[in-house]
């Protein structure tokens, strides 16, 4: 940050409302808050990353690795993949629920999602319709109570035999109980959710839903602000998928400080702890999951980095511009390119690469080799680059 802003914050005993931040200062605040600027906390490991971010998005796509593995990898480097799984699904440190999307959340946040569990229950049904919902829910409760944690398959089967969304009544019932808080998923087995009764899986001190909606949303807005460093109202709402009106109702009580950011058309708020120190240290060079919380909000990504990114996994192949699972390249605090990776045996294949210019070639080569080593590959092959000259330079750098 500039000397002027830093001095103002410190001499006044803290940041003042209305502080002005340059676009570069805002970008660095965001990177620091996300754990991508400065020395990583390796002792805290993947569990520390989860606590810092407040939510790690889940997705079924696995190219290099699943997205929830890529998030701590981006911040910590070649962290052991088994240690990541243990950090999430040891049974007593995290749980799965609806946040930005389906996410892993620190177990300490269980009480603060009571507002969402209540809203789910008030709605009265999931997006599936069960023929006999109470009978199916009662059967699930009885089985879990008698036999302990079970997968949907062990409960009687997750599907009826059709498409992936053709759920059985048992699967619908157990997911409804998860939505409303009677059941929790704090473990996975072979990527399958393992369901247990919340009264057994959630620590006693946290197993309560007596926090009112306003306090729940106040906590989540404050947490989102800390995880982003500096954010607009829309950013704060999007992080845990709240409504703008919910943010408006609690923002004054979150401790976040109003600021102005150069080039941002909307008002913003900053985490006072982030404003109180100059964000400095080593920038991470890494490939990011498209579901990483640094880039999952596409309008924010464009505003912070001038980088337009879209997930094209669900776009017809002929219409894709950058590839199935294009991963942005973060280097020097900038998004400087992207690559669509794949694995063929022990070779990491860069199916399609784009880079912002010659300065991105060496960082891209370094990021590809690090990713290859992390997933057990000993070779890297480039198939296509949208700039032939940069492609040749990348191949040379990789060699």
C-alpha positions as CSV (number, residue, x, y, z in Angstrom):
1,X,0.0,0.0,0.0
2,X,1.1,3.6,-0.4
3,X,2.8,5.4,2.5
4,X,-0.1,7.8,2.8
5,X,-2.8,5.2,3.3
6,X,-0.6,3.2,5.7
7,X,0.3,6.3,7.8
8,X,-3.3,7.4,8.0
9,X,-4.4,4.0,9.3
10,X,-1.7,3.8,11.9
11,X,-1.6,7.3,13.2
12,X,-5.4,7.3,13.7
13,X,-5.4,4.0,15.6
14,X,-7.0,2.3,12.6
15,X,-8.4,2.9,9.2
16,X,-10.8,5.8,8.6
17,X,-14.1,5.4,6.8
18,X,-13.7,6.7,3.2
19,X,-10.1,5.7,2.8
20,X,-9.0,5.7,-0.8
21,X,-7.2,2.7,-2.3
22,X,-5.6,2.4,-5.7
23,X,-6.6,-0.5,-7.9
24,X,-3.2,-2.0,-7.2
25,X,-3.6,-1.7,-3.4
26,X,-7.1,-3.4,-3.7
27,X,-5.6,-6.2,-5.7
28,X,-2.8,-6.8,-3.2
29,X,-5.3,-6.7,-0.3
30,X,-7.3,-9.4,-2.0
31,X,-4.3,-11.6,-2.7
32,X,-3.1,-11.3,0.9
33,X,-6.5,-12.1,2.3
34,X,-6.8,-15.1,0.1
35,X,-3.4,-16.5,1.2
36,X,-1.7,-15.9,-2.2
37,X,0.7,-13.2,-1.1
38,X,3.3,-13.7,1.6
39,X,4.6,-16.8,3.3
40,X,2.1,-19.6,3.5
41,X,1.2,-21.0,6.9
42,X,2.4,-24.5,6.2
43,X,2.0,-25.6,9.8
44,X,-1.7,-24.9,9.7
45,X,-1.8,-26.7,6.4
46,X,-5.0,-27.3,4.4
47,X,-7.1,-27.0,7.5
48,X,-5.7,-23.5,8.0
49,X,-6.5,-22.6,4.4
50,X,-10.1,-23.7,4.9
51,X,-10.5,-21.6,8.1
52,X,-8.9,-18.6,6.3
53,X,-11.2,-18.8,3.2
54,X,-14.3,-19.9,5.2
55,X,-15.5,-22.0,2.3
56,X,-13.9,-24.3,-0.3
57,X,-16.1,-25.1,-3.3
58,X,-16.7,-28.8,-4.3
59,X,-17.1,-30.0,-7.8
60,X,-17.1,-33.4,-9.5
61,X,-14.7,-32.5,-12.3
62,X,-11.2,-34.0,-11.8
63,X,-8.5,-33.2,-14.4
64,X,-5.3,-32.6,-12.5
65,X,-7.2,-33.2,-9.2
66,X,-10.6,-32.2,-7.8
67,X,-11.1,-28.5,-7.2
68,X,-11.1,-28.9,-3.4
69,X,-7.5,-30.3,-3.6
70,X,-6.4,-27.5,-6.0
71,X,-7.3,-24.8,-3.6
72,X,-4.8,-25.6,-0.8
73,X,-2.3,-26.6,-3.5
74,X,-2.4,-23.1,-5.0
75,X,-1.6,-21.6,-1.6
76,X,0.8,-24.2,0.0
77,X,2.4,-25.8,-3.0
78,X,2.8,-29.6,-3.3
79,X,0.8,-30.4,-0.1
80,X,0.1,-34.1,0.3
81,X,-3.2,-35.0,-1.3
82,X,-4.1,-37.4,1.5
83,X,-3.5,-34.6,4.1
84,X,-6.0,-32.5,2.2
85,X,-8.6,-35.2,2.4
86,X,-7.9,-35.7,6.1
87,X,-8.2,-31.9,6.7
88,X,-11.6,-31.9,5.2
89,X,-13.1,-35.3,6.0
90,X,-11.6,-36.4,9.3
91,X,-15.1,-36.2,10.8
92,X,-14.6,-33.4,13.3
93,X,-13.1,-30.4,11.6
94,X,-15.5,-29.6,8.6
95,X,-18.8,-30.3,7.1
96,X,-20.5,-29.9,3.7
97,X,-23.3,-27.4,3.1
98,X,-24.6,-24.8,0.8
99,X,-22.4,-21.6,0.8
100,X,-21.1,-20.1,-2.4
101,X,-22.3,-23.5,-3.9
102,X,-21.8,-26.9,-2.4
103,X,-18.8,-26.3,-0.2
104,X,-16.6,-27.6,2.6
105,X,-17.0,-25.3,5.6
106,X,-15.1,-25.2,9.0
107,X,-17.2,-26.9,11.6
108,X,-17.1,-23.7,13.7
109,X,-19.4,-22.1,11.2
110,X,-22.2,-24.7,11.8
111,X,-24.3,-22.4,14.0
112,X,-24.1,-19.5,11.4
113,X,-25.8,-21.5,8.7
114,X,-28.9,-22.0,10.9
115,X,-30.6,-19.2,8.9
116,X,-30.2,-21.3,5.7
117,X,-31.4,-24.5,7.3
118,X,-34.5,-22.7,8.6
119,X,-35.2,-21.3,5.2
120,X,-34.8,-24.7,3.6
121,X,-37.2,-26.2,6.1
122,X,-39.7,-23.4,5.6
123,X,-39.7,-24.1,1.9
124,X,-41.0,-27.6,2.7
125,X,-39.4,-29.6,0.0
126,X,-36.4,-30.1,-2.2
127,X,-36.4,-29.8,-6.0
128,X,-37.4,-33.4,-6.2
129,X,-40.9,-34.5,-5.2
130,X,-41.1,-37.6,-2.9
131,X,-44.2,-39.7,-2.9
132,X,-44.0,-40.3,0.8
133,X,-41.5,-37.9,2.2
134,X,-42.0,-38.4,6.0
135,X,-41.9,-42.2,5.7
136,X,-38.6,-42.0,3.7
137,X,-37.1,-39.5,6.2
138,X,-38.1,-41.6,9.1
139,X,-36.5,-44.7,7.6
140,X,-33.2,-42.8,7.0
141,X,-33.2,-41.5,10.6
142,X,-33.8,-45.0,12.0
143,X,-31.0,-46.5,9.9
144,X,-28.5,-43.9,10.8
145,X,-29.4,-44.1,14.5
146,X,-29.1,-47.9,14.5
147,X,-26.1,-48.4,12.2
148,X,-24.1,-45.3,12.4
149,X,-22.7,-43.3,9.4
150,X,-23.8,-44.6,6.0
151,X,-23.5,-43.7,2.3
152,X,-26.6,-43.3,0.1
153,X,-25.8,-46.6,-1.5
154,X,-25.7,-48.3,1.9
155,X,-29.0,-46.6,2.9
156,X,-30.6,-48.4,-0.1
157,X,-29.3,-46.8,-3.3
158,X,-28.8,-43.3,-4.6
159,X,-30.3,-43.6,-8.1
160,X,-33.3,-45.1,-9.8
161,X,-31.2,-46.2,-12.8
162,X,-31.7,-43.2,-15.0
163,X,-29.6,-40.0,-15.4
164,X,-27.5,-38.7,-12.5
165,X,-30.4,-36.6,-11.3
166,X,-32.8,-39.5,-11.2
167,X,-32.5,-39.9,-7.5
168,X,-34.1,-42.6,-5.4
169,X,-36.5,-41.6,-2.6
170,X,-33.8,-42.5,-0.1
171,X,-31.3,-40.2,-1.7
172,X,-33.9,-37.4,-1.8
173,X,-34.8,-38.0,1.8
174,X,-31.2,-38.0,3.2
175,X,-30.3,-34.8,1.2
176,X,-33.4,-33.1,2.5
177,X,-32.4,-34.0,6.1
178,X,-28.9,-32.6,5.3
179,X,-30.5,-29.4,3.9
180,X,-32.5,-28.9,7.1
181,X,-29.7,-29.9,9.5
182,X,-30.8,-33.2,10.9
183,X,-28.1,-35.0,9.0
184,X,-24.6,-33.9,8.3
185,X,-21.8,-34.9,5.9
186,X,-18.4,-34.6,7.6
187,X,-16.7,-37.6,5.8
188,X,-16.5,-38.9,2.3
189,X,-15.6,-42.4,1.2
190,X,-14.4,-42.8,-2.4
191,X,-16.0,-39.4,-3.2
192,X,-19.3,-40.7,-1.8
193,X,-20.9,-38.6,1.0
194,X,-21.1,-40.4,4.3
195,X,-24.2,-39.2,6.2
196,X,-24.5,-39.1,10.0
197,X,-27.0,-37.6,12.4
198,X,-26.0,-34.1,13.3
199,X,-26.5,-34.8,17.0
200,X,-23.7,-37.3,16.8
201,X,-21.3,-35.6,14.2
202,X,-21.4,-31.9,15.3
203,X,-19.6,-31.0,18.6
204,X,-22.1,-30.4,21.4
205,X,-20.9,-26.8,21.8
206,X,-21.8,-26.0,18.2
207,X,-25.0,-28.1,17.8
208,X,-27.6,-25.4,18.2
209,X,-29.6,-23.3,15.8
210,X,-30.5,-20.5,18.3
211,X,-28.6,-17.8,16.5
212,X,-31.1,-15.5,14.8
213,X,-31.0,-14.8,11.1
214,X,-29.5,-11.3,11.5
215,X,-26.6,-12.6,13.6
216,X,-26.0,-15.5,11.1
217,X,-25.7,-13.2,8.1
218,X,-23.7,-10.6,10.1
219,X,-21.1,-13.2,10.8
220,X,-21.0,-14.5,7.2
221,X,-20.7,-11.0,5.7
222,X,-17.9,-10.2,8.2
223,X,-16.1,-13.5,7.3
224,X,-16.5,-12.9,3.6
225,X,-15.0,-9.4,4.0
226,X,-12.0,-10.8,5.8
227,X,-11.6,-13.5,3.2
228,X,-11.6,-11.0,0.3
229,X,-9.8,-8.1,2.0
230,X,-11.8,-5.5,0.1
231,X,-15.2,-6.0,-1.5
232,X,-18.3,-4.4,-2.9
233,X,-21.8,-5.2,-1.7
234,X,-22.3,-7.6,-4.6
235,X,-19.0,-9.3,-3.7
236,X,-20.0,-9.7,-0.1
237,X,-23.3,-11.2,-1.1
238,X,-21.9,-13.6,-3.6
239,X,-19.3,-15.2,-1.3
240,X,-21.9,-17.1,0.6
241,X,-24.7,-16.5,-1.8
242,X,-26.7,-14.0,0.3
243,X,-29.1,-11.4,-0.9
244,X,-28.1,-7.8,-1.3
245,X,-30.8,-6.8,1.2
246,X,-29.3,-9.2,3.8
247,X,-25.9,-7.5,3.4
248,X,-27.4,-4.1,3.7
249,X,-29.2,-5.1,6.9
250,X,-26.0,-6.1,8.8
251,X,-23.0,-4.3,7.1
252,X,-22.9,-1.6,9.7
253,X,-22.3,-4.1,12.4
254,X,-19.7,-6.3,10.7
255,X,-16.7,-4.1,11.6
256,X,-15.9,-3.7,7.9
257,X,-14.7,-0.2,6.9
258,X,-16.1,1.8,4.0
259,X,-13.5,2.6,1.4
260,X,-13.2,3.9,-2.2
261,X,-11.3,2.0,-4.8
262,X,-9.9,3.5,-7.9
263,X,-11.8,2.3,-11.0
264,X,-14.6,0.7,-9.0
265,X,-18.0,2.1,-9.8
266,X,-19.6,0.8,-6.6
267,X,-18.8,1.6,-2.9
268,X,-16.6,-1.0,-1.2
269,X,-15.8,-2.2,2.3
270,X,-12.4,-3.4,3.6
271,X,-11.3,-5.6,6.5
272,X,-9.7,-3.2,9.0
273,X,-7.1,-5.9,9.9
274,X,-6.1,-6.0,6.2
275,X,-5.9,-2.2,6.0
276,X,-3.7,-1.9,9.1
277,X,-0.7,-3.5,7.5
278,X,1.1,-3.2,4.1
279,X,0.5,-6.4,2.1
280,X,4.0,-7.6,1.1
281,X,5.9,-10.8,0.5
282,X,6.4,-13.4,-2.1
283,X,3.7,-13.8,-4.8
284,X,2.7,-17.3,-5.5
285,X,3.1,-18.6,-9.1
286,X,0.5,-21.3,-9.6
287,X,-2.4,-22.6,-11.6
288,X,-5.9,-21.9,-10.1
289,X,-9.0,-24.0,-10.2
290,X,-11.8,-22.1,-11.9
291,X,-13.7,-22.7,-8.7
292,X,-11.0,-21.1,-6.5
293,X,-12.5,-18.3,-4.3
294,X,-10.0,-15.8,-5.8
295,X,-11.7,-16.2,-9.2
296,X,-15.1,-17.9,-8.6
297,X,-16.9,-14.5,-8.9
298,X,-16.3,-13.6,-12.5
299,X,-17.3,-9.9,-12.4
300,X,-15.0,-9.4,-9.3
301,X,-12.2,-11.2,-11.2
302,X,-12.6,-8.8,-14.1
303,X,-12.6,-5.8,-11.8
304,X,-9.5,-6.9,-9.8
305,X,-7.4,-8.3,-12.6
306,X,-8.8,-7.2,-15.9
307,X,-9.1,-10.9,-16.7
308,X,-12.2,-12.4,-18.3
309,X,-12.6,-16.1,-17.4
310,X,-15.4,-18.5,-18.0
311,X,-15.7,-22.2,-17.2
312,X,-16.3,-24.0,-20.5
313,X,-16.8,-27.6,-19.2
314,X,-20.5,-27.4,-20.0
315,X,-20.1,-25.6,-23.3
316,X,-20.2,-27.7,-26.4
317,X,-16.7,-28.6,-27.5
318,X,-16.9,-26.8,-30.8
319,X,-17.8,-23.6,-29.0
320,X,-15.0,-23.6,-26.4
321,X,-12.5,-20.8,-26.6
322,X,-10.0,-21.8,-24.0
323,X,-10.8,-25.5,-23.3
324,X,-12.8,-27.8,-21.0
325,X,-11.2,-26.9,-17.6
326,X,-9.0,-23.8,-18.3
327,X,-7.0,-22.9,-15.2
328,X,-5.8,-19.3,-14.8
329,X,-2.1,-18.7,-14.3
330,X,-1.4,-16.5,-11.3
331,X,2.1,-15.0,-11.2
332,X,3.5,-11.8,-9.8
333,X,0.0,-11.0,-8.4
334,X,-1.5,-11.0,-11.9
335,X,-3.6,-13.4,-13.9
336,X,-1.2,-13.8,-16.9
337,X,-2.6,-16.7,-18.9
338,X,-4.5,-20.0,-18.7
339,X,-4.1,-23.6,-19.6
340,X,-6.5,-26.5,-20.2
341,X,-4.7,-29.5,-18.7
342,X,-5.1,-33.2,-19.0
343,X,-3.2,-36.3,-18.0
344,X,-2.0,-39.1,-20.2
345,X,-0.3,-41.7,-18.1
346,X,2.7,-40.0,-16.5
347,X,2.5,-37.0,-18.9
348,X,0.8,-33.7,-18.1
349,X,-0.7,-32.4,-21.3
350,X,-1.3,-28.7,-21.9
351,X,-4.1,-29.1,-24.4
352,X,-4.5,-25.4,-24.9
353,X,-2.4,-22.5,-23.6
354,X,-2.8,-18.8,-23.8
355,X,-0.4,-16.3,-22.2
356,X,-0.5,-12.5,-21.8
357,X,3.0,-12.1,-23.3
358,X,6.6,-13.2,-23.2
359,X,6.9,-12.4,-19.5
360,X,4.4,-15.2,-18.8
361,X,6.3,-17.9,-20.5
362,X,8.7,-18.8,-17.7
363,X,6.0,-18.7,-15.0
364,X,3.7,-20.9,-17.1
365,X,6.5,-23.4,-17.6
366,X,7.3,-23.4,-13.8
367,X,3.6,-23.8,-12.9
368,X,3.2,-26.7,-15.3
369,X,6.2,-28.5,-14.0
370,X,5.1,-28.0,-10.4
371,X,1.6,-29.2,-11.1
372,X,3.0,-32.2,-13.0
373,X,5.2,-33.2,-10.1
374,X,2.3,-32.8,-7.6
375,X,0.1,-35.3,-9.5
376,X,2.9,-37.8,-10.2
377,X,3.7,-36.9,-13.8
378,X,7.3,-36.8,-15.0
379,X,6.8,-35.1,-18.4
380,X,4.9,-32.1,-19.8
381,X,3.6,-31.8,-23.4
382,X,2.1,-28.8,-25.0
383,X,-0.5,-29.5,-27.7
384,X,-1.7,-26.0,-28.7
385,X,-0.9,-22.4,-27.9
386,X,-3.0,-19.5,-29.4
387,X,0.3,-17.7,-30.1
388,X,2.7,-19.8,-32.1
389,X,5.8,-17.8,-31.1
390,X,4.9,-17.9,-27.4
391,X,4.1,-21.6,-27.8
392,X,7.6,-22.3,-29.1
393,X,9.1,-20.3,-26.3
394,X,7.0,-22.3,-23.7
395,X,8.2,-25.6,-25.2
396,X,11.8,-24.4,-24.9
397,X,11.3,-23.2,-21.3
398,X,9.8,-26.6,-20.4
399,X,12.7,-28.4,-21.9
